Amino acid sequence: MLPAFAPYLVVSVAHLLLQYVGPAWSVTATKVLLMPLLALAVVLVSRRQASPIPVLLLAGIGLSWGGDVLLTFPGDLWFVAGLASFLAAHVAYIVLFLRMPHARRRPPLWALVYPLWVVGMLVLLLPGAGALGVPVVAYALVIGTMAISASLHGGWIALGAALFVVSDSVLAMGRFLPGYEFAAHDFAVMSTYLAAQGLIAFGALVAARGAAARSREPGRPVLATDR
């Protein structure tokens, strides 16, 4: 499975390095390549496992790519469009996580951190959000729900969702919190984002492989998948 992710990993590392040493066009070019390479890895792994293509996972990756592209343009209109694309991506992930076989019936106690995070971030960010307050509230609620639904699975998926929350928190504070800045801001946003997307995809594929193997066992019912 890991060789299929190699192009994504290589370009991810290149993108993070180019943030410091490359021209601006190279940073944008590598960023635009990242999600298509992750989608390619998902398709390759699915075909090798002779399992259905995980449409919801690919939808989440594709909508995230749309957000990546839209957020490269300056201005509030492009920001809202990018936010909407990422919001739709999180909805796709929520549906995916709820349809996959769960590791547990209800979220673990530690997942209570996400509602607290939503409240805390909104208290922190809304004073500086201005006209973008409503989109910010909607996005915080959706990504919090995504992270809670990911906690049902644990492992790579839950870790990926947690890193997604970290990435978006750093990004949001950089945009809406006056005086908030540090030298490695862009690196922190992208490194956690790329790890999040990769871990979610990897975890979903591992779970799909395990579910497919169990469904082939004699006397075992076929479990619901995201196809």
VEXDREN-2710 file (C-alpha; in Angstrom, 1 decimal):
% VEXDREN-2710
k/r/px/py/pz
1/MET/0.0/0.0/0.0
2/LEU/2.7/2.5/0.9
3/PRO/4.4/2.6/-2.5
4/ALA/1.2/4.0/-4.0
5/PHE/1.5/7.0/-1.6
6/ALA/5.2/7.6/-2.5
7/PRO/4.5/10.4/-5.1
8/TYR/2.2/12.2/-2.6
9/LEU/4.8/12.0/0.1
10/VAL/7.6/13.2/-2.2
11/VAL/5.7/16.1/-3.5
12/SER/4.5/16.9/0.1
13/VAL/8.1/17.2/1.3
14/ALA/9.0/19.2/-1.8
15/HIS/6.2/21.6/-1.2
16/LEU/7.2/22.1/2.4
17/LEU/10.8/22.8/1.5
18/LEU/9.9/25.1/-1.4
19/GLN/8.0/27.3/1.1
20/TYR/11.5/28.3/2.3
21/VAL/13.7/28.0/-0.8
22/GLY/11.6/28.1/-3.9
23/PRO/9.9/30.8/-5.9
24/ALA/6.2/31.5/-5.3
25/TRP/5.1/29.7/-8.5
26/SER/6.8/26.4/-7.4
27/VAL/4.9/26.5/-4.1
28/THR/1.6/27.0/-5.9
29/ALA/2.4/24.3/-8.5
30/THR/3.3/21.7/-5.9
31/LYS/0.2/22.6/-3.8
32/VAL/-2.1/22.0/-6.8
33/LEU/-0.5/18.6/-7.5
34/LEU/-0.9/17.2/-4.0
35/MET/-4.5/16.2/-3.7
36/PRO/-4.6/14.6/-7.3
37/LEU/-1.6/12.5/-6.2
38/LEU/-3.4/11.4/-3.1
39/ALA/-6.5/10.5/-5.1
40/LEU/-4.2/8.5/-7.5
41/ALA/-2.9/6.6/-4.5
42/VAL/-6.4/5.8/-3.3
43/VAL/-7.4/4.5/-6.8
44/LEU/-4.2/2.4/-7.2
45/VAL/-4.6/0.8/-3.8
46/SER/-8.2/0.0/-4.3
47/ARG/-7.5/-1.6/-7.7
48/ARG/-4.7/-3.7/-6.2
49/GLN/-7.0/-4.9/-3.4
50/ALA/-9.8/-5.6/-6.0
51/SER/-12.1/-3.6/-3.8
52/PRO/-14.7/-0.9/-4.9
53/ILE/-13.3/2.6/-5.5
54/PRO/-14.1/4.6/-2.3
55/VAL/-16.2/7.3/-3.9
56/LEU/-16.8/9.3/-0.7
57/LEU/-13.1/9.4/0.1
58/LEU/-12.3/10.6/-3.4
59/ALA/-15.0/13.2/-3.1
60/GLY/-13.5/14.5/0.1
61/ILE/-10.0/14.7/-1.5
62/GLY/-11.4/16.3/-4.7
63/LEU/-13.3/19.0/-2.8
64/SER/-10.2/19.6/-0.7
65/TRP/-8.3/20.1/-3.9
66/GLY/-10.9/22.7/-4.9
67/GLY/-10.3/24.5/-1.6
68/ASP/-6.6/24.4/-2.1
69/VAL/-6.9/26.0/-5.5
70/LEU/-9.5/28.7/-4.5
71/LEU/-7.5/29.7/-1.4
72/THR/-4.5/30.6/-3.6
73/PHE/-6.4/33.6/-4.8
74/PRO/-6.5/36.8/-2.7
75/GLY/-9.7/38.4/-1.4
76/ASP/-12.6/37.5/0.8
77/LEU/-14.7/36.1/-2.1
78/TRP/-12.1/33.5/-2.9
79/PHE/-11.7/32.8/0.8
80/VAL/-15.4/32.1/1.2
81/ALA/-15.4/29.9/-1.9
82/GLY/-12.4/27.9/-0.6
83/LEU/-14.1/27.6/2.8
84/ALA/-17.2/26.3/1.1
85/SER/-15.2/23.7/-0.9
86/PHE/-13.5/22.5/2.3
87/LEU/-16.8/22.4/4.1
88/ALA/-18.3/20.2/1.4
89/ALA/-15.2/18.0/1.7
90/HIS/-15.8/17.6/5.5
91/VAL/-19.4/16.7/4.8
92/ALA/-18.2/13.9/2.4
93/TYR/-15.8/12.7/5.1
94/ILE/-18.6/12.7/7.7
95/VAL/-20.8/10.6/5.5
96/LEU/-17.8/8.3/4.8
97/PHE/-17.0/7.8/8.5
98/LEU/-20.6/7.2/9.5
99/ARG/-21.1/4.6/6.7
100/MET/-17.9/2.7/7.4
101/PRO/-17.9/-0.1/10.0
102/HIS/-17.3/1.6/13.4
103/ALA/-14.7/0.6/15.9
104/ARG/-17.0/1.8/18.6
105/ARG/-20.7/2.6/18.9
106/ARG/-20.3/6.1/20.3
107/PRO/-17.5/8.7/20.4
108/PRO/-14.9/8.2/23.2
109/LEU/-14.8/10.6/26.1
110/TRP/-11.7/12.3/24.7
111/ALA/-13.8/13.5/21.7
112/LEU/-15.5/15.9/24.0
113/VAL/-12.5/18.2/23.3
114/TYR/-14.0/19.0/19.9
115/PRO/-17.2/20.7/21.1
116/LEU/-15.0/22.6/23.5
117/TRP/-12.7/23.5/20.7
118/VAL/-15.6/24.8/18.6
119/VAL/-16.8/27.0/21.4
120/GLY/-13.3/28.3/22.2
121/MET/-12.3/29.0/18.6
122/LEU/-15.5/30.9/17.9
123/VAL/-15.1/33.0/21.0
124/LEU/-11.6/33.7/19.9
125/LEU/-12.2/34.3/16.2
126/LEU/-15.6/35.9/15.8
127/PRO/-14.6/39.4/17.0
128/GLY/-12.2/39.6/14.1
129/ALA/-14.3/37.7/11.5
130/GLY/-16.6/40.6/10.7
131/ALA/-18.8/39.9/7.7
132/LEU/-17.3/36.4/7.5
133/GLY/-18.8/35.4/10.9
134/VAL/-21.5/33.1/9.5
135/PRO/-19.2/31.1/7.2
136/VAL/-16.7/30.7/10.1
137/VAL/-19.4/29.4/12.5
138/ALA/-20.7/27.0/9.8
139/TYR/-17.2/25.7/9.1
140/ALA/-16.3/25.2/12.7
141/LEU/-19.4/23.2/13.4
142/VAL/-18.9/21.0/10.4
143/ILE/-15.2/20.3/11.0
144/GLY/-16.0/19.6/14.6
145/THR/-18.6/17.1/13.5
146/MET/-16.1/15.5/11.1
147/ALA/-13.5/15.1/13.9
148/ILE/-16.1/13.5/16.2
149/SER/-17.3/11.1/13.5
150/ALA/-13.6/10.2/12.9
151/SER/-13.2/9.4/16.6
152/LEU/-15.6/6.4/16.1
153/HIS/-12.8/4.7/14.2
154/GLY/-9.7/5.6/16.2
155/GLY/-6.2/4.9/14.8
156/TRP/-5.1/6.7/11.6
157/ILE/-8.5/8.2/10.8
158/ALA/-8.9/9.8/14.2
159/LEU/-5.3/11.1/14.2
160/GLY/-5.8/12.5/10.7
161/ALA/-9.0/14.3/11.7
162/ALA/-7.3/15.8/14.8
163/LEU/-4.4/17.1/12.6
164/PHE/-7.0/18.6/10.2
165/VAL/-8.5/20.5/13.2
166/VAL/-5.0/21.7/14.2
167/SER/-4.2/22.9/10.6
168/ASP/-7.5/24.8/10.2
169/SER/-7.1/26.3/13.7
170/VAL/-3.7/27.7/12.9
171/LEU/-4.9/29.0/9.5
172/ALA/-8.0/30.6/11.0
173/MET/-6.0/32.3/13.8
174/GLY/-3.6/33.6/11.3
175/ARG/-6.4/35.2/9.3
176/PHE/-8.8/36.4/12.0
177/LEU/-6.8/36.9/15.2
178/PRO/-5.1/40.3/15.3
179/GLY/-1.4/40.2/16.2
180/TYR/-1.2/36.4/15.7
181/GLU/1.8/35.5/13.6
182/PHE/5.0/33.4/13.7
183/ALA/7.7/32.5/11.3
184/ALA/6.6/28.9/10.6
185/HIS/2.9/29.7/10.2
186/ASP/2.6/28.4/6.6
187/PHE/4.7/25.4/7.4
188/ALA/2.6/24.5/10.4
189/VAL/-0.6/24.8/8.4
190/MET/0.5/22.8/5.4
191/SER/2.5/20.1/7.3
192/THR/-0.5/19.2/9.5
193/TYR/-2.9/19.5/6.6
194/LEU/-0.9/17.1/4.4
195/ALA/-0.4/14.6/7.2
196/ALA/-4.1/14.8/8.0
197/GLN/-5.2/14.1/4.4
198/GLY/-2.7/11.3/4.0
199/LEU/-3.6/9.6/7.3
200/ILE/-7.4/9.8/6.6
201/ALA/-6.9/8.2/3.2
202/PHE/-4.6/5.6/4.5
203/GLY/-6.8/4.8/7.5
204/ALA/-9.9/4.5/5.3
205/LEU/-8.1/2.1/2.9
206/VAL/-6.8/0.0/5.8
207/ALA/-10.3/-0.2/7.2
208/ALA/-11.8/-1.1/3.8
209/ARG/-9.3/-3.9/3.4
210/GLY/-10.1/-5.3/6.8
211/ALA/-13.8/-5.1/6.2
212/ALA/-13.4/-6.9/2.8
213/ALA/-11.3/-9.6/4.4
214/ARG/-13.9/-10.2/7.2
215/SER/-16.7/-10.3/4.7
216/ARG/-15.0/-13.2/2.9
217/GLU/-14.9/-15.3/6.0
218/PRO/-17.5/-18.1/6.0
219/GLY/-20.6/-17.2/8.0
220/ARG/-19.7/-13.6/8.3
221/PRO/-22.3/-11.0/7.0
222/VAL/-21.2/-8.5/4.3
223/LEU/-20.6/-5.2/6.0
224/ALA/-21.7/-1.8/4.6
225/THR/-19.0/0.1/2.7
226/ASP/-18.9/3.6/1.2
227/ARG/-19.4/2.5/-2.3
END
